Amino acid sequence: MTDTTAFSFGAQERSWWDMTLDPEVQAERRALEAEKAQLVSRMAEEQRLQELTQYAGPGLVNIIKTYSAQNIPAVTTEVQHDFNESYPGVNFREVLDSLKREGIVHELTSSTQGFMGARTSHLHLL
């Protein structure tokens, strides 16, 4: 008895070059790399926002506390001005939005219209 498939083992397999140059395999690899890059950038952005909140968040809360301690409404534009003086180069809106998401600060827009229809907003600690 002779095995007829003894010397044909691997003849049906694709070579490494065939698999490497296959457009489907390349598309899958590109998709995996893009997904990995997106995940890494998302994680870096989350870490940056977390560090930003830990660094500048307490400062923003302290600024709002100083206004409330003086019984002065914490108007957003005035708080932003004070924040930008204390933390130059840090985006006020990013810090405020992260504190609003965490439920630490609430931004309340007034119902009355000011100069040229502009509405003011006030910041309150929860």
C-alpha positions as CSV (number, residue, x, y, z in Angstrom):
1,M,0.0,0.0,0.0
2,T,1.4,3.3,-1.1
3,D,0.1,6.6,0.3
4,T,-0.7,8.7,-2.8
5,T,-0.8,12.0,-0.7
6,A,2.5,11.5,1.0
7,F,4.5,13.9,-1.2
8,S,1.7,16.4,-1.8
9,F,1.5,17.7,1.7
10,G,1.5,21.5,1.7
11,A,1.1,21.8,-2.1
12,Q,-2.4,23.3,-1.6
13,E,-1.2,25.8,0.9
14,R,-0.5,29.4,0.0
15,S,3.0,30.8,0.3
16,W,3.9,33.6,2.7
17,W,4.2,36.0,-0.2
18,D,0.8,35.1,-1.5
19,M,-0.7,35.7,1.9
20,T,1.2,38.9,2.4
21,L,0.3,40.4,-1.0
22,D,-3.3,39.3,-0.9
23,P,-5.5,42.4,-1.0
24,E,-8.0,41.0,1.5
25,V,-5.3,40.2,4.0
26,Q,-3.8,43.7,3.6
27,A,-7.3,45.3,4.0
28,E,-7.8,43.3,7.2
29,R,-4.4,44.4,8.5
30,R,-5.1,48.0,7.7
31,A,-8.5,47.8,9.4
32,L,-6.9,46.3,12.5
33,E,-4.2,49.0,12.6
34,A,-6.7,51.8,12.1
35,E,-8.8,50.4,14.9
36,K,-5.8,50.1,17.2
37,A,-4.7,53.6,16.4
38,Q,-8.2,54.9,17.1
39,L,-8.3,53.1,20.4
40,V,-4.9,54.5,21.4
41,S,-5.9,58.0,20.5
42,R,-9.2,57.7,22.4
43,M,-7.4,56.4,25.5
44,A,-4.9,59.2,25.3
45,E,-7.7,61.8,25.0
46,E,-9.5,60.3,28.0
47,Q,-6.3,60.3,30.0
48,R,-5.6,63.9,29.0
49,L,-9.1,65.0,30.0
50,Q,-8.7,63.1,33.3
51,E,-5.4,64.8,34.1
52,L,-6.9,68.2,33.0
53,T,-9.8,67.7,35.4
54,Q,-7.5,66.6,38.2
55,Y,-5.2,69.6,37.7
56,A,-7.5,72.4,36.7
57,G,-10.9,71.2,37.9
58,P,-10.2,72.0,41.6
59,G,-9.0,75.4,40.6
60,L,-12.2,76.1,38.7
61,V,-14.3,74.9,41.7
62,N,-12.3,77.2,44.0
63,I,-12.9,80.2,41.7
64,I,-16.7,79.4,41.8
65,K,-16.5,79.1,45.6
66,T,-14.9,82.5,45.9
67,Y,-17.8,84.1,44.0
68,S,-20.4,82.3,46.1
69,A,-18.6,83.1,49.4
70,Q,-18.9,86.8,48.4
71,N,-22.5,86.4,47.5
72,I,-21.7,87.4,43.9
73,P,-23.3,85.4,41.1
74,A,-20.6,83.3,39.3
75,V,-21.2,84.7,35.8
76,T,-19.5,82.3,33.3
77,T,-17.6,85.0,31.4
78,E,-16.1,86.4,34.6
79,V,-15.2,83.0,35.9
80,Q,-13.6,82.2,32.5
81,H,-11.6,85.4,32.7
82,D,-10.3,84.5,36.2
83,F,-9.6,80.9,35.2
84,N,-7.6,82.0,32.1
85,E,-5.5,84.2,34.3
86,S,-4.9,81.4,36.8
87,Y,-4.3,78.6,34.2
88,P,-3.0,80.0,31.0
89,G,-3.0,77.6,28.1
90,V,-5.8,75.4,29.6
91,N,-9.1,75.3,27.7
92,F,-11.8,76.6,30.1
93,R,-14.6,74.9,28.2
94,E,-13.0,71.5,28.3
95,V,-12.6,71.7,32.1
96,L,-16.1,73.1,32.6
97,D,-17.7,70.4,30.4
98,S,-15.8,67.6,32.2
99,L,-17.0,69.0,35.6
100,K,-20.5,69.2,34.3
101,R,-20.4,65.6,33.1
102,E,-19.1,64.5,36.6
103,G,-22.0,66.4,38.2
104,I,-19.8,68.9,40.1
105,V,-20.8,72.1,38.4
106,H,-24.1,73.2,36.8
107,E,-24.4,75.9,34.2
108,L,-27.6,77.8,34.3
109,T,-28.6,80.1,31.5
110,S,-30.7,83.1,32.5
111,S,-34.1,83.6,31.0
112,T,-33.7,87.4,30.6
113,Q,-31.9,88.8,27.6
114,G,-29.0,91.2,28.0
115,F,-27.3,93.5,25.6
116,M,-28.4,92.8,22.0
117,G,-30.2,89.7,23.1
118,A,-27.3,88.0,24.7
119,R,-28.1,85.6,27.6
120,T,-25.8,85.3,30.6
121,S,-25.1,82.0,32.3
122,H,-24.1,81.4,35.9
123,L,-22.1,78.5,37.4
124,H,-23.3,76.7,40.5
125,L,-21.7,74.0,42.5
126,L,-23.8,70.9,43.2
